[in-house]
Amino acid sequence: MIRFEKVFFRYQENPVLKDLTFTIADGEFVGIIGPNGAGKSTMLKLINRLLIPEKGKIALQNKPLKSYSHKELARWIGYVPQDFSTTFNYTALEIVLMGRYPYQKALAFDSAEDIQMALQAMEITDCDHLRSREIHTLSGGEKQLVILASALAQQPRILLLDEPTSALDIKHQIHFYQILHKLRNEQKITILTVTHEVNLAAQFCERIIILKNGMIVADGPTANVIQPEILQHIYDIPLQVISHPLNNLPVILPDFRSS
């Protein structure tokens, strides 16, 4: 469980998050949406302790987040950033093995268990065939699967994903979210994903949190939050919400004719 209590954060003089209070239960699949600059990525970085709140409290499993060591936190939380880059041209397997650091001693070689867990993570994410490929030779979709596998190699109970499909085509976007859906159902992993792909979030996430100007303006079951009056207010465009003909989940249709 993740709990925010009156969390406030600013970059220099610019408030980014204001009085955030919410709870994420174990096993939830939560989509975090909202306009640019709403504070979505900052919220994930606070959970992963890449940033420290100016005010308020953040707890993980009813224990203050700040009380966890970095290795302890890495055994709980896997983080897939929006952008990944490396100076060295590691192989895909070497990248995934980096996710094993919470279980390794300083300067230790990869153990047989490390390699087994890394290969298992690559199999789960459908990228095991890439194990010998250098990371700089991979397509955007292939690279994202490798980074997801590296996060899974940490054996986390929580996955944080920051716009993981922003550079992918629709086929690879759907494939990526299908993998997340399977992880949530089979391994009961808690998933928080920041995305601008609102229709993807509506199809795969059971709960939606909408941020605007650093505040939560809507939070609840997907069907309750993905409503035209809410989204029109958030994005300031006319749109419709219809039911998908195959699964009755909400689908957003912007009015492309509007100026």
N, C-alpha and C positions, 0 to 999 in steps of 0.2 A: 504494500500500500504506500502511495505517495500522498503527502498532505502539505498544502501551502496554507499558511495563515498570515494574512495581511502583508504579503510580500511586496516590497517596493524596490525598484532598481532604476538607476540612471547611468547614462554615459556622460561624464563630465556634468554639464548643466542641463542636459536633456533627459527628462523623465521618460522611461521606456515602458516600465510596468508599474501599475498603481494599485495597491491594495488587493492583490490577487489572493483569493481564498477558494480552494477547491480540494477535492479528494479523488484520487484514482484508485479504484479497487483492484485487487489482484486478478489477473486474467482478462482485464478489459482491453478492447481494441478501440482506441480513441483517435479521431481525426481532429487536428487543430488547424482551423482555417481563418482567413481574414485578409484584409488588404495589406499591401506592402507597408512595412514600418510599424505593424501592429504590435510587435513584440513576441512573435511566435518562436523564432529561433532563439531569442534570448531566454525564453522560458525553458527550452530544452537544455541550454547551456547551464542554467541555474540548477536543474535537476542533476546534471552530470558533474556539477561543481567546477565547471570551467570558468564560471563567474560566481561571485559571492553577493547575496542581496544586501542592500543598504539597511533595510528594515524588514522585520517579519521573520517567520520561522518556516523551515522546510524540514520535513521528517520523512524517513524511509523506514517502513515497518515499525512505526511508533518510536523510532530512535532518531535523534537529531542528525541531519545529514552531515553536519560538520564533524561529527564524532567518528565517522568512518575514515580509515586510512585509504589512500588511493588504490591500493591493491584490493582491499575489502570491497570498495565501491565498484571496482571493475569486475568483481565476481557477481555482483548484482545487476549491473547496468552495461549493456552494449550500445555503443553510439555510432550511428552511420551519418557522417557529416554531409553537408550539401556539396562540398568540393573536397576531393582527395588528390593530393599530389605527392610525389616522392622524387628526390634527386637521383637516387640509384634505381636502376632498371631491374628490380627484383622480379623473380618469378611469382606467378599467382599463388603457388603453395607457400612460398616464403612470406608473402603478404598475410596470408591466412594464419600462418604460424605465429605472426606477431601478436595475434589475439590471445595467445597462450601465456602472455607475460604475467597475469595475476597468479599463475601457479608455478612460476619458475623462480629459482634463486638467481642472484646476480651472477652474470657471466657463465651460466649453466648452458649446456647444449640441449637441443630439443630431445626430449625423451620419446620412447616408443609410444607412450600414452599421448603426448603432445601431437605427434604425427597422426595417430589414429583419430584423435578428436578433430584435427584440422581436415583430414580427408572426409570424415563423416559430415562436417559442416559444409564442405564443398559438394558432397553428394546431395544433401538436403536442398541446397540452393542451385542445383543443376549446373554446376560449373566445374565438376571434378575433371572433365576432359581438358580443362585449361591449365592444369596444375603446372605444366612445364613451360607455359607461355610467359614471356616477359610482360610486365604490367603495361609498358608503353605501347605494346602491340595490340592491346585489347580495344574493342569498341566500347562506347559508353555504356551500353547495356551489360556487356561482359564484365567490365570493371566494377559496376555497381553490384553485381552478384558476388564478385570476389570480396568486395568490402563488407557486404552483408555476411558472407561466410566467415570473415575475420571476426566480426562482432559475435557471431554464434559460437566461434571457437572459445570464447570467454565463458561459455556455459551460463549466460546471464538469465535472470528471471524477468528482466525488463529490457525492451528494445526501444531506443529513441532514434527516430529517423527524421532528418531535416531535408525536406524536399528531395527524397531519394530518386524520384523519377522525372525530375525537371528537364533532363537532357535526353530522355528516351522517347522513341516512337510509341504509338498506341499499343502495338503488340507487346513490346517489352514492358510498358507500364502495367498492362493487365497481368502479364506473367509474374512480375515482381510482386504485385499485390496478392496474387493467388498463392505465392509462396508464403507471404506474411499470414494470410488467412489460414493456411495449413499449419503453420507454426503455432498460431494461437489456439487452434482447435486440438491439435495433437499433443503439444507440449505445454499448453496453458500459459504461454509467455504473455506478459502484459506488454502491449504495443501502443506507443504514442507516435503518431506520424504527423509532421507539419507538411502541408501540401497546398498548392494553388489549384490542383486538379480536383475541383469540388465534386464532380461526378464520380470520380474514383472513390473519394472518401464516402460519398453517399451509398455506393454499392458495396463497400467492404467494411466500413467502420460501424460499430453498433452505437457509438456515442460521438457527438460532435461538440467541440468547444469553439466558439467564435470569439476572436479577439479584435478589438478596434481601439486605437489610441491607447494601448496599454491596459485595457480593461476587458473583462469578460462581459459580453453583451448577450450571449445565449449559450446555454449548456444543457444538454439532455439527449434523450434517444434521437437517433438520426431522423426519423420521420417527423418528430416534433420540431426539430431545429431547421431542417431543410424546408423552409416555407417561403413563398414569394415575398411576403411583407418583410420578413427578417432579412433576406438576402438583398432585396432592393435597397433597404436602408444601409446595409453594410457596404455594398459595392457601388451604390448610386447609379444603377442602370435598371431599365425595365426588363423583366424576365418572367418566365412561367415555370412552374414545377408540375411535371406530369408523372404518372406511374409507369415504370418500365413494363412493357407488355408481357414479359416472361417471368418477372419475379415481384412485381408491384412495388419495388423500391423506387425512391424519388429520383427523377432525372431533371436537371436544370436546363432550360432552353432560353438563352439570352435573345432579346429582340435586336437582331443585327441591323435592322433598318433605322433604329433610333440614332439621333445625332448626339 
